[in-house]
Amino acid sequence: MKKMVIAMIAAVMMSSAAFAQDNQEKKCCECKRPDKTEMIKHRTDRVVEKYKLDDKQAAQLLELNTKYADKIGGPRGRHGHHGRHHGMKPGEKPDANTGATPQREKNREEFEKMRKEREANRKAYDAELQKIMNADQYKAYQDDMKKHGGRGPRHHHKDKK
């Protein structure tokens, strides 16, 4: 009888722990992630604030950021290699001399094409941005781009100094 009571208590405790974990996962998934429009607006606001753009410039920048939102970002998470023979199909062997596989070669070509496309879009974006900003603003923007390796100015929280 004593063993049965202990087993029942253990079962109740495990089920309540599982229920609590389930609720925690639901809470995490319910957190509101900003949509694409909100992200574009946020990025625009950061640049407007940092480079002190006026209302007309801000409107033009929002339009520009919306136009290029999908063109200069690129996919995430596929750039790293997760092993020596990443991208190989089961049973496929790498070339004895180069280590390349047909799939790896195809992936490399696709990546290179996408990189060139993003680079061209970035140049077009910068050319249009230069027309929106005045000379001092654009110079400050370029300096930040160089300072941060072409990734743009970093956002620093106001509580950090």
C-alpha positions as CSV (number, residue, x, y, z in Angstrom):
1,M,0.0,0.0,0.0
2,K,2.8,2.4,0.9
3,K,4.5,1.8,-2.4
4,M,1.3,2.5,-4.3
5,V,0.8,5.8,-2.5
6,I,4.4,6.8,-3.3
7,A,4.0,5.8,-6.9
8,M,0.8,7.8,-7.1
9,I,2.5,10.9,-5.6
10,A,5.4,10.5,-8.0
11,A,3.0,10.2,-11.0
12,V,1.1,13.4,-9.9
13,M,4.4,15.3,-9.5
14,M,5.7,14.3,-12.9
15,S,2.4,15.1,-14.7
16,S,2.3,18.5,-13.0
17,A,5.9,19.2,-14.0
18,A,5.1,18.3,-17.6
19,F,2.0,20.5,-17.5
20,A,4.0,23.4,-16.2
21,Q,6.6,22.9,-18.9
22,D,3.9,22.8,-21.5
23,N,2.5,26.1,-20.3
24,Q,6.0,27.7,-20.3
25,E,6.4,26.7,-24.0
26,K,3.1,28.2,-24.9
27,K,3.9,31.4,-23.2
28,C,7.2,31.6,-25.1
29,C,5.5,31.0,-28.4
30,E,2.8,33.6,-27.6
31,C,5.3,36.4,-27.3
32,K,4.8,38.9,-30.0
33,R,7.5,39.0,-32.6
34,P,7.5,42.1,-34.7
35,D,6.3,41.6,-38.3
36,K,8.2,42.7,-41.3
37,T,6.6,46.2,-41.5
38,E,7.4,46.8,-37.8
39,M,11.0,45.8,-38.4
40,I,11.4,48.1,-41.4
41,K,9.9,51.0,-39.4
42,H,12.2,50.2,-36.4
43,R,15.3,50.2,-38.7
44,T,14.2,53.4,-40.3
45,D,13.6,55.1,-37.0
46,R,17.1,54.2,-35.8
47,V,18.7,55.7,-38.9
48,V,16.5,58.8,-38.7
49,E,17.5,59.3,-35.0
50,K,21.2,58.5,-35.5
51,Y,21.7,60.8,-38.5
52,K,19.1,63.4,-37.6
53,L,17.1,63.1,-40.8
54,D,14.1,65.5,-41.2
55,D,10.5,64.4,-41.9
56,K,10.9,64.4,-45.6
57,Q,14.0,62.3,-45.5
58,A,12.4,59.9,-43.0
59,A,9.5,59.3,-45.4
60,Q,11.9,58.7,-48.3
61,L,14.0,56.4,-46.2
62,L,11.0,54.4,-45.0
63,E,10.0,53.9,-48.7
64,L,13.6,52.9,-49.6
65,N,13.9,50.4,-46.7
66,T,10.5,48.9,-47.7
67,K,11.7,48.6,-51.3
68,Y,14.9,46.8,-50.3
69,A,13.8,44.9,-47.3
70,D,14.0,41.5,-49.0
71,K,16.8,42.4,-51.4
72,I,19.8,43.1,-49.1
73,G,19.2,40.8,-46.1
74,G,19.6,37.3,-47.6
75,P,18.8,34.0,-46.0
76,R,20.2,33.1,-42.6
77,G,21.4,29.9,-41.2
78,R,22.7,28.2,-44.4
79,H,26.1,29.8,-44.6
80,G,28.0,27.7,-42.0
81,H,29.3,24.2,-42.7
82,H,28.2,21.6,-40.3
83,G,30.8,19.0,-41.2
84,R,33.4,18.1,-43.7
85,H,31.0,16.7,-46.2
86,H,28.1,19.0,-45.7
87,G,25.5,18.8,-48.5
88,M,26.3,15.2,-49.5
89,K,23.6,12.7,-50.2
90,P,23.8,9.3,-48.5
91,G,26.3,7.1,-50.3
92,E,27.8,10.1,-52.2
93,K,31.6,10.3,-52.0
94,P,33.6,13.5,-52.4
95,D,36.0,13.9,-55.3
96,A,39.3,12.3,-54.4
97,N,41.3,15.3,-55.5
98,T,39.2,18.3,-54.6
99,G,36.8,17.0,-51.9
100,A,33.9,18.5,-53.9
101,T,30.6,16.9,-54.5
102,P,28.0,17.8,-57.2
103,Q,25.6,19.0,-54.5
104,R,28.3,21.1,-52.7
105,E,29.3,22.6,-56.0
106,K,25.7,23.5,-56.8
107,N,25.3,25.0,-53.3
108,R,28.4,27.1,-53.8
109,E,27.3,28.4,-57.2
110,E,23.9,29.3,-55.7
111,F,25.5,31.0,-52.8
112,E,27.8,33.0,-55.1
113,K,24.9,34.1,-57.3
114,M,22.9,35.3,-54.2
115,R,26.0,37.1,-52.8
116,K,26.5,39.0,-56.1
117,E,22.8,39.8,-56.2
118,R,22.9,41.2,-52.6
119,E,26.0,43.1,-53.4
120,A,24.4,44.8,-56.4
121,N,21.3,45.5,-54.4
122,R,23.4,47.0,-51.6
123,K,25.1,49.3,-54.1
124,A,21.8,50.4,-55.5
125,Y,20.4,51.0,-52.0
126,D,23.5,53.1,-51.1
127,A,23.1,55.2,-54.3
128,E,19.5,55.9,-53.5
129,L,20.3,56.6,-49.8
130,Q,23.0,59.1,-50.9
131,K,20.3,61.0,-52.7
132,I,18.1,61.1,-49.6
133,M,20.8,62.2,-47.1
134,N,22.9,65.3,-47.2
135,A,26.6,65.1,-47.6
136,D,27.4,65.1,-43.8
137,Q,24.8,62.5,-43.0
138,Y,25.9,60.2,-45.8
139,K,29.6,60.5,-44.8
140,A,28.7,59.6,-41.2
141,Y,26.7,56.7,-42.5
142,Q,29.6,55.5,-44.6
143,D,32.0,55.8,-41.7
144,D,29.7,53.7,-39.6
145,M,29.5,51.1,-42.3
146,K,33.3,50.9,-42.5
147,K,33.6,50.8,-38.7
148,H,31.1,47.9,-38.5
149,G,32.4,45.8,-41.5
150,G,29.6,46.8,-43.9
151,R,26.9,45.6,-41.5
152,G,25.6,49.1,-40.8
153,P,25.5,51.1,-37.6
154,R,24.9,49.0,-34.5
155,H,22.0,49.9,-32.3
156,H,23.1,50.6,-28.7
157,H,20.6,50.7,-25.9
158,K,20.2,54.0,-24.2
159,D,20.9,52.5,-20.8
160,K,24.4,51.4,-22.0
161,K,27.1,54.0,-22.4
